């Protein structure tokens, strides 16, 4: 029996596109929720069932609760952002009836978050499902321990979460989570092996396959295996299309654009970026749209294409409208570079100066260092040497931080 998930309460204008939406195995439920707000859906579940939902959230963590017909919480998860297919909400409801799925954003009012919820399983319960439920919880817990326990320990816990359970979907998810843990720890070769192993399982689950291929694509790019990444990119795009996930489709095209750029195939970069933007825009995925637009603007700028400024300004407007601070800084820095190349240092200075306080959080050290380098170059023609030396001192400090952390937060 397929479950239908639909909006049961009035919601904000930002989520009006969700009105009347349904969730089934044929497609996901997409939306976004402002800080301090929640959205509720009604879900009809038969008695003695196993329910499994993939709960992807973006930009900020959300709390997702499943409540029984009396309003009691029977399952809850707090998925971290940007995992793409790794976190799940699983439950074994005993009563038939109208359940409520609640998506709550406990962040400040200025911090909104997006989500994609997909039905993976809704079927009659079997004897081994109690173990399956424990395995799903253990896999979520392995993700939650990132940074607090050694990666090898967390990966081992994930890999053995399903035990000897022959459930192929459980075993495949365990392998996938193991790969994500290694990827987060920048252990790319281990991640590459884990994702490759995951694809060997015959799950017949399009969403899982697309999620794995997208992460494998990122991993091979990190390894510098651009030829391998190009082959995976083709599969990732095809699998994401088949899965029907706007998030995965947009990410696949965006990452494929990145591979083309490394291979020097600039015309393909533009085509893939534009496709990613088209998909993201149509699904209301503003964070993906904005970042892809900034990257596209950088590519156009490098070719002297006059469209670069227009694209970057569109990204800036979106980032400000949805309070995407890190992307606003990125867009401002790109606009500063564009104006500087066009021989307009005063406008470049204005954009770069606006970006400076936005980088203060330190979440994008490389972007911060690049912005300081640009400011030093601009000031060389506008300000005394003492000012330049002060800026360059900051650049050196931040550059060391960048290389020490070994990270590229863009």
KEKE-3310 file (N, C-alpha, C; in steps of 0.2 Angstrom, whole numbers, plus 5000, padded with zeros to 4 digits):
npx = (5004:5003:5009:5002:5007:5002:4999:4992:4989:4987:5000:5016:5018:5030:5030:5020:5020:5019:5007:4994:5003:5010:5018:5026:5032:5036:5041:5048:5045:5046:5052:5053:5057:5055:5066:5061:5049:5036:5031:5018:5012:5000:4999:4994:4994:4994:4990:5002:5015:5030:5039:5049:5057:5067:5076:5081:5090:5094:5106:5103:5101:5086:5072:5063:5048:5037:5021:5008:4990:4985:4994:5006:5024:5031:5043:5058:5070:5085:5091:5107:5113:5114:5117:5112:5104:5107:5102:5089:5071:5064:5051:5039:5024:5010:4997:4983:4979:4978:4993:5005:5017:5030:5039:5051:5059:5071:5080:5086:5075:5080:5086:5083:5078:5080:5071:5070:5059:5057:5048:5054:5051:5035:5027:5019:5024:5038:5046:5060:5060:5062:5075:5080:5075:5083:5095:5094:5093:5106:5114:5110:5115:5129:5132:5129:5140:5151:5166:5167:5171:5184:5186:5188:5183:5169:5166:5167:5157:5146:5147:5144:5132:5120:5122:5121:5110:5101:5095:5096:5095:5097:5111:5117:5114:5122:5135:5135:5134:5146:5155:5152:5156:5170:5173:5169:5180:5190:5196:5199:5202:5198:5184:5181:5182:5172:5160:5161:5159:5146:5138:5138:5128:5112:5100:5089:5085:5082:5084:5094:5105:5107:5111:5123:5131:5132:5140:5151:5156:5160:5170:5179:5183:5189:5200:5207:5205:5200:5197:5190:5180:5173:5167:5159:5151:5142:5134:5129:5121:5111:5106:5101:5091:5082:5079:5071:5074:5075:5085:5096:5097:5101:5113:5120:5122:5128:5140:5146:5148:5159:5169:5170:5176:5189:5194:5196:5185:5177:5165:5156:5156:5148:5136:5132:5131:5121:5110:5110:5106:5093:5086:5087:5081:5067:5063:5063:5075:5085:5097:5106:5104:5110:5124:5128:5126:5136:5148:5146:5147:5160:5167:5162:5168:5182:5183:5181:5167:5154:5142:5145:5144:5130:5125:5132:5126:5113:5114:5119:5107:5098:5105:5104:5090:5087:5095:5107:5122:5135:5136:5132:5143:5153:5147:5148:5162:5166:5159:5167:5180:5176:5173:5185:5194:5188:5193:5188:5192:5186:5172:5175:5182:5171:5162:5171:5174:5161:5160:5169:5165:5156:5163:5168:5164:5173:5170:5173:5188:5197:5190:5189:5203:5206:5198:5204:5217:5213:5208:5220:5227:5218:5219:5233:5233:5226:5228:5239:5255:5256:5243:5242:5251:5246:5234:5240:5247:5236:5232:5242:5241:5228:5230:5239:5231:5221:5229:5233:5222:5218:5207:5193:5181:5172)
npy = (4994:5010:5025:5041:5058:5073:5091:5096:5107:5125:5134:5144:5158:5155:5142:5139:5132:5119:5115:5103:5093:5077:5063:5049:5033:5037:5050:5065:5075:5091:5106:5121:5129:5142:5149:5144:5140:5128:5114:5104:5087:5075:5058:5043:5027:5010:4996:4988:4990:4993:5008:5018:5033:5043:5057:5071:5086:5104:5117:5120:5111:5101:5096:5081:5074:5060:5058:5049:5045:5050:5060:5057:5056:5044:5042:5051:5061:5070:5076:5080:5094:5093:5080:5071:5059:5050:5049:5043:5041:5029:5018:5007:5007:5002:5004:5007:5022:5040:5048:5060:5070:5080:5094:5103:5119:5124:5134:5151:5165:5170:5160:5150:5133:5120:5105:5088:5075:5058:5043:5028:5015:5007:4995:4979:4972:4962:4948:4951:4964:4972:4971:4978:4990:4994:4994:5005:5016:5015:5018:5031:5036:5034:5043:5055:5055:5060:5068:5067:5055:5043:5041:5029:5020:5025:5022:5008:5004:5008:5000:4988:4989:4983:4970:4952:4953:4949:4959:4968:4982:4987:4983:4990:5003:5004:5003:5014:5024:5022:5026:5040:5044:5042:5051:5064:5064:5067:5056:5050:5039:5028:5031:5031:5017:5012:5018:5012:4999:5000:5001:4989:4982:4975:4984:4990:5002:5017:5030:5029:5024:5035:5044:5039:5038:5052:5056:5048:5054:5066:5062:5056:5067:5075:5066:5069:5062:5064:5059:5047:5053:5059:5049:5044:5055:5055:5044:5048:5059:5052:5043:5051:5058:5047:5044:5055:5066:5082:5089:5080:5079:5093:5094:5084:5089:5101:5097:5089:5100:5105:5095:5096:5108:5106:5098:5106:5109:5121:5125:5115:5116:5128:5124:5113:5120:5129:5120:5115:5126:5129:5117:5118:5131:5129:5120:5127:5128:5137:5139:5130:5135:5148:5146:5139:5149:5159:5152:5150:5163:5166:5158:5163:5176:5173:5171:5183:5186:5196:5193:5189:5198:5201:5188:5186:5196:5192:5181:5187:5194:5184:5177:5187:5189:5177:5176:5170:5169:5165:5163:5175:5183:5176:5179:5193:5194:5189:5198:5209:5205:5205:5218:5224:5218:5225:5237:5246:5250:5257:5253:5239:5239:5243:5232:5222:5226:5226:5212:5208:5209:5198:5187:5185:5175:5164:5152:5150:5150:5150:5158:5170:5173:5175:5186:5196:5196:5202:5214:5219:5221:5230:5241:5245:5253:5264:5267:5271:5263:5258:5254:5244:5235:5231:5224:5214:5207:5201:5193:5184:5177:5171:5163:5154:5148:5142:5132:5125:5119:5112:5113:5116:5126:5130)
npz = (5000:4995:5003:5006:5007:5013:5014:5029:5036:5036:5028:5027:5015:5009:5008:5000:4988:4991:4994:4994:4989:4987:4994:4988:4981:4969:4969:4978:4993:4994:5002:5012:5028:5039:5052:5069:5065:5060:5050:5046:5041:5035:5037:5031:5039:5038:5050:5060:5053:5043:5042:5032:5030:5020:5025:5020:5024:5022:5023:5037:5053:5056:5066:5065:5067:5070:5074:5082:5080:5092:5095:5101:5101:5090:5084:5081:5073:5070:5058:5052:5041:5023:5018:5009:5006:5017:5030:5040:5045:5054:5058:5067:5066:5076:5077:5065:5056:5056:5055:5060:5052:5057:5054:5060:5063:5074:5074:5075:5069:5058:5051:5039:5033:5021:5015:5009:5008:5007:5003:5007:5011:5015:5022:5026:5042:5046:5055:5056:5057:5068:5071:5060:5062:5073:5067:5058:5067:5073:5062:5059:5071:5070:5060:5068:5077:5071:5071:5085:5089:5084:5066:5060:5070:5070:5057:5057:5066:5059:5048:5053:5058:5053:5056:5054:5046:5032:5024:5010:5007:5019:5022:5011:5014:5025:5020:5012:5022:5029:5019:5018:5031:5030:5019:5025:5034:5025:5020:5007:4998:5006:5006:4993:4990:4999:4993:4981:4984:4989:4978:4972:4978:4974:4975:4969:4971:4966:4971:4982:4974:4966:4975:4981:4969:4967:4978:4976:4964:4969:4978:4969:4962:4972:4974:4963:4952:4938:4925:4929:4937:4927:4920:4931:4933:4922:4925:4937:4934:4926:4935:4944:4937:4935:4948:4951:4960:4963:4971:4970:4956:4953:4960:4954:4941:4944:4950:4939:4931:4937:4935:4922:4921:4927:4917:4907:4898:4894:4888:4890:4904:4906:4900:4908:4921:4918:4916:4929:4936:4931:4935:4949:4951:4946:4956:4967:4974:4981:4987:4980:4967:4969:4972:4961:4951:4955:4953:4939:4935:4938:4929:4917:4918:4918:4904:4899:4896:4894:4901:4914:4925:4926:4929:4941:4949:4950:4957:4969:4973:4976:4986:4996:4998:5003:5014:5014:5020:5018:5004:4999:5003:4994:4981:4982:4982:4970:4961:4964:4959:4946:4943:4945:4936:4925:4926:4936:4950:4961:4962:4964:4976:4984:4983:4988:5001:5007:5007:5017:5031:5031:5030:5042:5051:5048:5042:5029:5025:5014:5004:5012:5013:4999:4997:5004:4998:4986:4990:4995:4982:4976:4985:4983:4973:4978:4991:5005:5008:5021:5024:5015:5019:5031:5027:5020:5030:5036:5026:5025:5037:5036:5025:5030:5039:5030:5023:5034:5038:5028:5020:5008:5008:4999)
capx = (5000:5007:5007:5001:5009:5000:4999:4986:4988:4989:5008:5018:5018:5036:5029:5013:5020:5019:5000:4992:5008:5010:5024:5026:5039:5037:5044:5049:5041:5051:5049:5058:5054:5059:5068:5056:5042:5036:5026:5015:5009:4997:5002:4989:4998:4990:4992:5008:5019:5037:5039:5056:5058:5074:5075:5087:5089:5099:5108:5103:5098:5079:5069:5057:5044:5032:5016:5003:4984:4984:4999:5012:5029:5033:5049:5060:5076:5088:5096:5112:5112:5118:5120:5110:5101:5110:5098:5082:5067:5061:5046:5035:5018:5006:4990:4981:4976:4981:4999:5007:5024:5031:5046:5052:5066:5072:5085:5083:5070:5084:5089:5078:5081:5076:5071:5067:5057:5056:5046:5058:5047:5029:5024:5018:5030:5040:5049:5066:5060:5064:5082:5081:5074:5089:5101:5093:5095:5113:5117:5110:5120:5136:5133:5129:5146:5156:5170:5167:5174:5188:5183:5188:5178:5162:5165:5166:5150:5141:5147:5142:5125:5115:5124:5120:5103:5101:5091:5101:5094:5101:5118:5119:5115:5128:5141:5135:5136:5153:5159:5151:5161:5177:5173:5169:5186:5195:5200:5195:5203:5193:5177:5180:5181:5166:5155:5161:5156:5139:5135:5138:5122:5107:5095:5084:5082:5085:5087:5100:5110:5109:5114:5129:5135:5134:5145:5157:5158:5163:5176:5184:5186:5194:5206:5211:5204:5195:5194:5186:5175:5169:5163:5154:5146:5137:5130:5126:5116:5106:5103:5097:5085:5078:5076:5066:5075:5077:5091:5101:5098:5104:5119:5124:5124:5133:5147:5148:5151:5166:5173:5172:5181:5195:5196:5197:5180:5173:5158:5152:5155:5143:5130:5130:5129:5114:5105:5109:5102:5086:5083:5086:5076:5061:5061:5064:5082:5088:5104:5110:5104:5114:5131:5130:5127:5142:5153:5146:5150:5168:5169:5161:5173:5188:5183:5179:5160:5150:5136:5147:5142:5123:5124:5134:5121:5107:5116:5119:5101:5095:5108:5102:5083:5086:5099:5113:5127:5142:5135:5132:5151:5155:5145:5151:5169:5166:5158:5173:5185:5174:5174:5193:5196:5185:5196:5184:5194:5182:5167:5178:5183:5165:5160:5175:5173:5155:5161:5174:5162:5152:5168:5170:5163:5178:5168:5176:5194:5200:5186:5191:5210:5205:5195:5210:5222:5210:5208:5227:5228:5215:5222:5239:5232:5221:5229:5246:5259:5255:5237:5243:5255:5241:5230:5244:5248:5230:5231:5247:5238:5223:5233:5242:5225:5219:5233:5234:5215:5217:5200:5191:5174:5168)
capy = (5000:5017:5031:5048:5063:5079:5096:5096:5114:5131:5136:5151:5159:5152:5135:5138:5127:5112:5114:5098:5089:5070:5059:5042:5031:5041:5057:5067:5080:5097:5112:5125:5131:5147:5148:5145:5138:5120:5112:5097:5083:5070:5052:5037:5021:5004:4993:4983:4992:4996:5014:5021:5039:5047:5064:5076:5093:5108:5123:5119:5105:5101:5091:5078:5070:5056:5057:5044:5048:5054:5066:5055:5055:5037:5042:5057:5062:5077:5075:5086:5096:5092:5073:5068:5052:5046:5049:5040:5040:5023:5016:5001:5009:4996:5006:5010:5028:5046:5050:5067:5071:5087:5096:5109:5122:5127:5139:5158:5166:5172:5155:5145:5127:5116:5098:5084:5069:5053:5037:5022:5008:5006:4988:4975:4971:4955:4946:4954:4972:4975:4972:4983:4997:4996:4996:5012:5020:5014:5021:5038:5038:5034:5050:5060:5055:5063:5073:5066:5048:5042:5040:5021:5018:5026:5018:5001:5004:5009:4994:4982:4990:4978:4963:4947:4954:4949:4964:4971:4989:4989:4982:4995:5009:5004:5004:5021:5029:5021:5030:5047:5046:5043:5057:5069:5065:5068:5050:5049:5033:5024:5033:5028:5010:5011:5020:5007:4993:5001:5001:4982:4979:4976:4986:4992:5008:5023:5036:5027:5023:5042:5048:5036:5041:5059:5056:5045:5059:5071:5059:5055:5074:5076:5062:5071:5057:5068:5055:5043:5057:5061:5043:5043:5060:5053:5039:5051:5063:5048:5040:5057:5059:5042:5044:5060:5070:5089:5090:5076:5081:5099:5093:5080:5093:5106:5093:5088:5106:5106:5090:5098:5114:5103:5095:5112:5109:5126:5126:5110:5119:5133:5120:5110:5125:5132:5115:5114:5132:5128:5112:5121:5136:5126:5116:5132:5126:5144:5138:5127:5140:5154:5144:5138:5155:5162:5148:5151:5170:5165:5155:5168:5181:5171:5171:5190:5186:5202:5191:5187:5203:5200:5182:5187:5201:5188:5177:5191:5196:5178:5176:5192:5188:5171:5176:5165:5174:5163:5164:5182:5184:5173:5183:5200:5194:5188:5205:5214:5203:5207:5226:5225:5217:5229:5243:5250:5248:5259:5248:5233:5240:5243:5225:5218:5229:5223:5205:5207:5207:5192:5181:5185:5168:5160:5146:5150:5153:5152:5164:5176:5175:5178:5193:5200:5197:5207:5221:5222:5223:5237:5247:5246:5259:5269:5269:5271:5257:5255:5250:5238:5230:5228:5219:5208:5203:5197:5188:5178:5173:5167:5158:5149:5144:5138:5127:5121:5116:5108:5113:5121:5126:5132)
capz = (5000:4995:5007:5003:5012:5010:5018:5033:5039:5032:5029:5025:5008:5006:5007:4996:4982:4994:4995:4990:4987:4990:4994:4986:4979:4963:4970:4985:4995:4995:5005:5016:5034:5043:5059:5074:5063:5059:5045:5047:5035:5037:5034:5033:5039:5040:5056:5060:5047:5044:5038:5032:5026:5019:5028:5019:5026:5019:5026:5044:5055:5058:5070:5061:5072:5068:5079:5081:5080:5098:5096:5104:5096:5090:5081:5079:5071:5070:5053:5050:5034:5017:5018:5003:5006:5022:5036:5039:5050:5053:5064:5066:5069:5077:5075:5059:5057:5053:5058:5058:5051:5059:5052:5064:5063:5080:5073:5075:5064:5052:5048:5036:5030:5016:5016:5004:5012:5002:5006:5005:5012:5019:5020:5032:5046:5047:5061:5057:5056:5075:5070:5055:5065:5077:5062:5055:5072:5074:5056:5061:5077:5067:5057:5073:5081:5067:5075:5092:5089:5078:5060:5059:5075:5068:5051:5059:5069:5053:5043:5056:5061:5051:5058:5049:5043:5025:5021:5005:5008:5025:5020:5006:5017:5030:5016:5010:5028:5030:5014:5020:5036:5027:5015:5029:5037:5020:5019:5000:4995:5009:5004:4986:4991:5002:4989:4975:4987:4990:4971:4971:4981:4970:4980:4965:4974:4962:4975:4985:4969:4964:4981:4981:4963:4968:4983:4972:4960:4973:4980:4963:4960:4977:4973:4957:4946:4934:4920:4933:4939:4921:4919:4936:4932:4917:4928:4942:4931:4923:4940:4948:4933:4936:4955:4952:4965:4961:4974:4967:4949:4952:4962:4949:4935:4946:4951:4933:4928:4940:4932:4915:4922:4928:4911:4902:4894:4897:4885:4894:4911:4905:4899:4914:4926:4917:4918:4937:4939:4928:4939:4955:4951:4946:4962:4973:4978:4980:4989:4974:4962:4970:4972:4954:4947:4956:4949:4932:4934:4938:4922:4912:4919:4915:4897:4897:4894:4898:4905:4921:4930:4927:4933:4948:4952:4951:4963:4975:4975:4979:4993:5001:4999:5007:5020:5013:5021:5015:4997:4998:5003:4988:4976:4982:4980:4963:4958:4965:4954:4939:4942:4946:4929:4920:4927:4940:4957:4966:4963:4966:4983:4987:4984:4992:5008:5009:5008:5022:5038:5030:5030:5049:5054:5047:5039:5022:5026:5007:5002:5016:5011:4992:4997:5007:4993:4981:4994:4995:4976:4975:4989:4981:4969:4981:4998:5007:5009:5028:5024:5011:5023:5036:5024:5018:5036:5037:5021:5027:5043:5034:5020:5034:5042:5025:5021:5040:5039:5022:5018:5004:5010:4993)
cpx = (5004:5005:5006:5003:5007:4999:4992:4985:4990:4997:5009:5018:5025:5035:5023:5014:5019:5011:4997:4997:5008:5017:5023:5032:5041:5040:5044:5045:5046:5048:5055:5054:5058:5061:5062:5049:5042:5031:5024:5012:5006:4998:4997:4994:4993:4993:4998:5012:5026:5037:5046:5055:5065:5072:5081:5085:5095:5100:5107:5099:5090:5077:5063:5054:5038:5027:5010:4996:4982:4989:5005:5018:5031:5040:5051:5068:5078:5093:5101:5111:5117:5121:5118:5109:5104:5106:5091:5078:5063:5057:5042:5028:5013:4999:4989:4979:4980:4987:5001:5015:5026:5038:5047:5059:5067:5078:5082:5079:5074:5087:5084:5082:5077:5076:5068:5066:5055:5054:5050:5054:5041:5026:5022:5024:5031:5044:5056:5066:5062:5072:5084:5080:5080:5095:5100:5095:5103:5117:5116:5114:5127:5137:5133:5136:5152:5160:5171:5171:5179:5184:5182:5183:5171:5161:5163:5159:5145:5141:5144:5135:5120:5116:5124:5113:5104:5098:5096:5101:5098:5108:5121:5119:5120:5134:5141:5137:5143:5157:5158:5156:5168:5178:5173:5176:5192:5199:5197:5196:5198:5186:5176:5179:5174:5160:5155:5158:5148:5135:5135:5132:5116:5100:5088:5080:5086:5088:5093:5106:5112:5113:5122:5134:5137:5140:5152:5160:5162:5170:5181:5187:5191:5200:5210:5210:5198:5192:5189:5179:5170:5164:5157:5149:5141:5132:5126:5120:5110:5102:5098:5091:5080:5075:5071:5067:5078:5084:5097:5103:5103:5112:5124:5127:5129:5140:5150:5151:5158:5171:5175:5177:5188:5198:5197:5191:5175:5166:5154:5151:5148:5136:5127:5128:5122:5109:5104:5105:5095:5083:5081:5081:5069:5058:5062:5070:5086:5096:5109:5110:5109:5122:5133:5130:5133:5148:5153:5148:5157:5170:5168:5166:5180:5189:5181:5172:5157:5144:5138:5144:5134:5122:5126:5129:5115:5108:5116:5112:5097:5098:5105:5094:5082:5091:5104:5119:5134:5141:5135:5139:5154:5153:5148:5159:5170:5164:5164:5179:5183:5175:5181:5196:5194:5188:5192:5186:5189:5176:5169:5179:5176:5162:5164:5175:5166:5155:5165:5170:5158:5157:5170:5169:5169:5176:5171:5183:5198:5196:5188:5198:5210:5203:5200:5215:5219:5210:5215:5229:5225:5218:5229:5239:5229:5224:5237:5249:5257:5248:5238:5246:5251:5237:5234:5246:5242:5230:5236:5244:5233:5225:5235:5236:5222:5222:5234:5227:5214:5210:5198:5183:5169:5166)
cpy = (5006:5022:5037:5053:5069:5084:5096:5102:5119:5132:5142:5152:5156:5145:5133:5133:5120:5110:5108:5093:5082:5067:5052:5039:5034:5047:5060:5073:5086:5103:5116:5128:5136:5145:5149:5143:5130:5119:5105:5094:5078:5064:5046:5031:5015:5001:4989:4984:4993:5002:5016:5027:5041:5054:5068:5083:5097:5114:5123:5113:5106:5095:5088:5073:5066:5055:5053:5048:5052:5059:5064:5054:5048:5037:5049:5057:5069:5077:5081:5088:5093:5085:5069:5061:5047:5045:5047:5041:5034:5021:5010:5003:5003:4998:5009:5017:5034:5049:5057:5067:5078:5089:5103:5112:5126:5132:5146:5160:5168:5166:5150:5139:5124:5109:5094:5077:5064:5046:5031:5015:5010:5000:4985:4973:4963:4954:4950:4961:4975:4976:4977:4990:4999:4998:5003:5017:5020:5018:5029:5040:5038:5041:5055:5060:5058:5069:5072:5059:5047:5039:5032:5018:5019:5022:5010:5000:5004:5003:4988:4983:4985:4971:4958:4947:4954:4954:4968:4979:4991:4989:4988:5002:5010:5005:5011:5026:5028:5026:5038:5049:5047:5050:5063:5070:5066:5062:5047:5042:5027:5025:5031:5021:5008:5012:5015:5001:4994:4999:4993:4979:4980:4978:4988:4998:5014:5028:5035:5027:5030:5045:5045:5038:5048:5060:5053:5050:5064:5068:5058:5062:5076:5072:5065:5066:5059:5064:5050:5047:5059:5055:5042:5049:5059:5049:5043:5056:5058:5045:5045:5058:5054:5042:5050:5065:5077:5090:5086:5078:5088:5098:5089:5085:5098:5103:5091:5094:5107:5101:5093:5104:5111:5100:5100:5112:5114:5127:5121:5113:5124:5129:5117:5114:5128:5127:5114:5120:5131:5123:5115:5127:5134:5122:5121:5131:5132:5143:5135:5132:5146:5152:5143:5144:5159:5158:5149:5158:5170:5163:5160:5174:5179:5171:5178:5190:5191:5199:5189:5192:5202:5194:5183:5191:5197:5184:5181:5193:5190:5177:5181:5191:5182:5170:5171:5168:5172:5164:5171:5185:5182:5177:5190:5200:5193:5194:5210:5212:5205:5214:5228:5224:5221:5236:5248:5248:5251:5255:5241:5233:5240:5236:5221:5220:5226:5215:5203:5205:5200:5186:5181:5179:5163:5153:5145:5153:5155:5158:5170:5178:5178:5185:5198:5201:5202:5214:5224:5225:5230:5243:5249:5252:5265:5271:5268:5264:5254:5251:5244:5232:5227:5223:5213:5204:5198:5191:5182:5174:5169:5162:5152:5144:5140:5132:5122:5116:5111:5107:5118:5121:5129:5125)
cpz = (5000:4999:5004:5008:5010:5016:5022:5036:5035:5033:5026:5017:5005:5004:5003:4991:4985:4995:4991:4987:4990:4989:4992:4984:4972:4963:4977:4986:4997:4998:5009:5022:5037:5050:5064:5072:5062:5053:5047:5041:5039:5033:5036:5033:5042:5047:5055:5054:5049:5039:5038:5027:5026:5021:5026:5021:5023:5023:5034:5047:5057:5062:5066:5066:5068:5074:5078:5081:5086:5100:5099:5099:5096:5087:5080:5077:5070:5064:5052:5043:5029:5017:5012:5003:5012:5028:5035:5045:5049:5059:5062:5070:5070:5076:5068:5061:5054:5057:5056:5058:5052:5057:5055:5064:5069:5080:5074:5069:5058:5048:5046:5034:5025:5017:5010:5008:5006:5005:5003:5005:5017:5017:5027:5036:5046:5053:5062:5057:5063:5074:5065:5058:5070:5073:5059:5060:5073:5068:5057:5066:5075:5064:5063:5077:5077:5071:5082:5094:5083:5072:5059:5064:5073:5062:5053:5062:5064:5049:5046:5059:5059:5053:5052:5045:5035:5021:5017:5006:5014:5025:5016:5010:5022:5026:5014:5016:5029:5025:5016:5026:5034:5023:5019:5033:5032:5019:5012:4997:4999:5007:4997:4986:4993:4997:4983:4978:4987:4983:4969:4973:4975:4974:4976:4968:4971:4966:4979:4980:4967:4969:4981:4975:4964:4973:4980:4968:4963:4975:4975:4961:4966:4977:4967:4951:4942:4928:4923:4935:4933:4920:4925:4935:4927:4921:4934:4939:4929:4929:4944:4944:4935:4943:4956:4957:4963:4964:4971:4960:4949:4955:4957:4943:4938:4947:4944:4929:4931:4937:4925:4916:4923:4922:4905:4897:4895:4894:4889:4901:4911:4904:4905:4920:4924:4918:4925:4939:4937:4933:4946:4956:4951:4952:4968:4977:4977:4982:4983:4968:4963:4969:4965:4950:4949:4953:4942:4931:4934:4932:4917:4912:4917:4908:4894:4894:4898:4902:4912:4926:4931:4931:4940:4952:4954:4957:4970:4978:4978:4986:4998:5003:5004:5013:5020:5014:5017:5007:4995:4998:4996:4982:4976:4980:4973:4959:4959:4960:4947:4938:4942:4939:4924:4921:4931:4947:4962:4967:4966:4974:4987:4988:4989:5000:5011:5011:5015:5029:5037:5031:5038:5053:5054:5044:5032:5022:5019:5004:5005:5014:5004:4992:5000:5002:4988:4984:4994:4988:4974:4979:4987:4976:4972:4988:5000:5009:5016:5028:5021:5015:5029:5033:5022:5024:5037:5032:5022:5032:5040:5029:5024:5037:5036:5024:5027:5040:5033:5019:5012:5005:5005:4990)
residu = (UNK:UNK:UNK:UNK:UNK:UNK:UNK:UNK:UNK:UNK:UNK:UNK:UNK:UNK:UNK:UNK:UNK:UNK:UNK:UNK:UNK:UNK:UNK:UNK:UNK:UNK:UNK:UNK:UNK:UNK:UNK:UNK:UNK:UNK:UNK:UNK:UNK:UNK:UNK:UNK:UNK:UNK:UNK:UNK:UNK:UNK:UNK:UNK:UNK:UNK:UNK:UNK:UNK:UNK:UNK:UNK:UNK:UNK:UNK:UNK:UNK:UNK:UNK:UNK:UNK:UNK:UNK:UNK:UNK:UNK:UNK:UNK:UNK:UNK:UNK:UNK:UNK:UNK:UNK:UNK:UNK:UNK:UNK:UNK:UNK:UNK:UNK:UNK:UNK:UNK:UNK:UNK:UNK:UNK:UNK:UNK:UNK:UNK:UNK:UNK:UNK:UNK:UNK:UNK:UNK:UNK:UNK:UNK:UNK:UNK:UNK:UNK:UNK:UNK:UNK:UNK:UNK:UNK:UNK:UNK:UNK:UNK:UNK:UNK:UNK:UNK:UNK:UNK:UNK:UNK:UNK:UNK:UNK:UNK:UNK:UNK:UNK:UNK:UNK:UNK:UNK:UNK:UNK:UNK:UNK:UNK:UNK:UNK:UNK:UNK:UNK:UNK:UNK:UNK:UNK:UNK:UNK:UNK:UNK:UNK:UNK:UNK:UNK:UNK:UNK:UNK:UNK:UNK:UNK:UNK:UNK:UNK:UNK:UNK:UNK:UNK:UNK:UNK:UNK:UNK:UNK:UNK:UNK:UNK:UNK:UNK:UNK:UNK:UNK:UNK:UNK:UNK:UNK:UNK:UNK:UNK:UNK:UNK:UNK:UNK:UNK:UNK:UNK:UNK:UNK:UNK:UNK:UNK:UNK:UNK:UNK:UNK:UNK:UNK:UNK:UNK:UNK:UNK:UNK:UNK:UNK:UNK:UNK:UNK:UNK:UNK:UNK:UNK:UNK:UNK:UNK:UNK:UNK:UNK:UNK:UNK:UNK:UNK:UNK:UNK:UNK:UNK:UNK:UNK:UNK:UNK:UNK:UNK:UNK:UNK:UNK:UNK:UNK:UNK:UNK:UNK:UNK:UNK:UNK:UNK:UNK:UNK:UNK:UNK:UNK:UNK:UNK:UNK:UNK:UNK:UNK:UNK:UNK:UNK:UNK:UNK:UNK:UNK:UNK:UNK:UNK:UNK:UNK:UNK:UNK:UNK:UNK:UNK:UNK:UNK:UNK:UNK:UNK:UNK:UNK:UNK:UNK:UNK:UNK:UNK:UNK:UNK:UNK:UNK:UNK:UNK:UNK:UNK:UNK:UNK:UNK:UNK:UNK:UNK:UNK:UNK:UNK:UNK:UNK:UNK:UNK:UNK:UNK:UNK:UNK:UNK:UNK:UNK:UNK:UNK:UNK:UNK:UNK:UNK:UNK:UNK:UNK:UNK:UNK:UNK:UNK:UNK:UNK:UNK:UNK:UNK:UNK:UNK:UNK:UNK:UNK:UNK:UNK:UNK:UNK:UNK:UNK:UNK:UNK:UNK:UNK:UNK:UNK:UNK:UNK:UNK:UNK:UNK:UNK:UNK:UNK:UNK:UNK:UNK:UNK:UNK:UNK:UNK:UNK:UNK:UNK:UNK:UNK:UNK:UNK:UNK:UNK:UNK:UNK:UNK:UNK:UNK:UNK:UNK:UNK:UNK:UNK:UNK:UNK:UNK:UNK:UNK:UNK:UNK:UNK:UNK:UNK:UNK:UNK:UNK)
# end
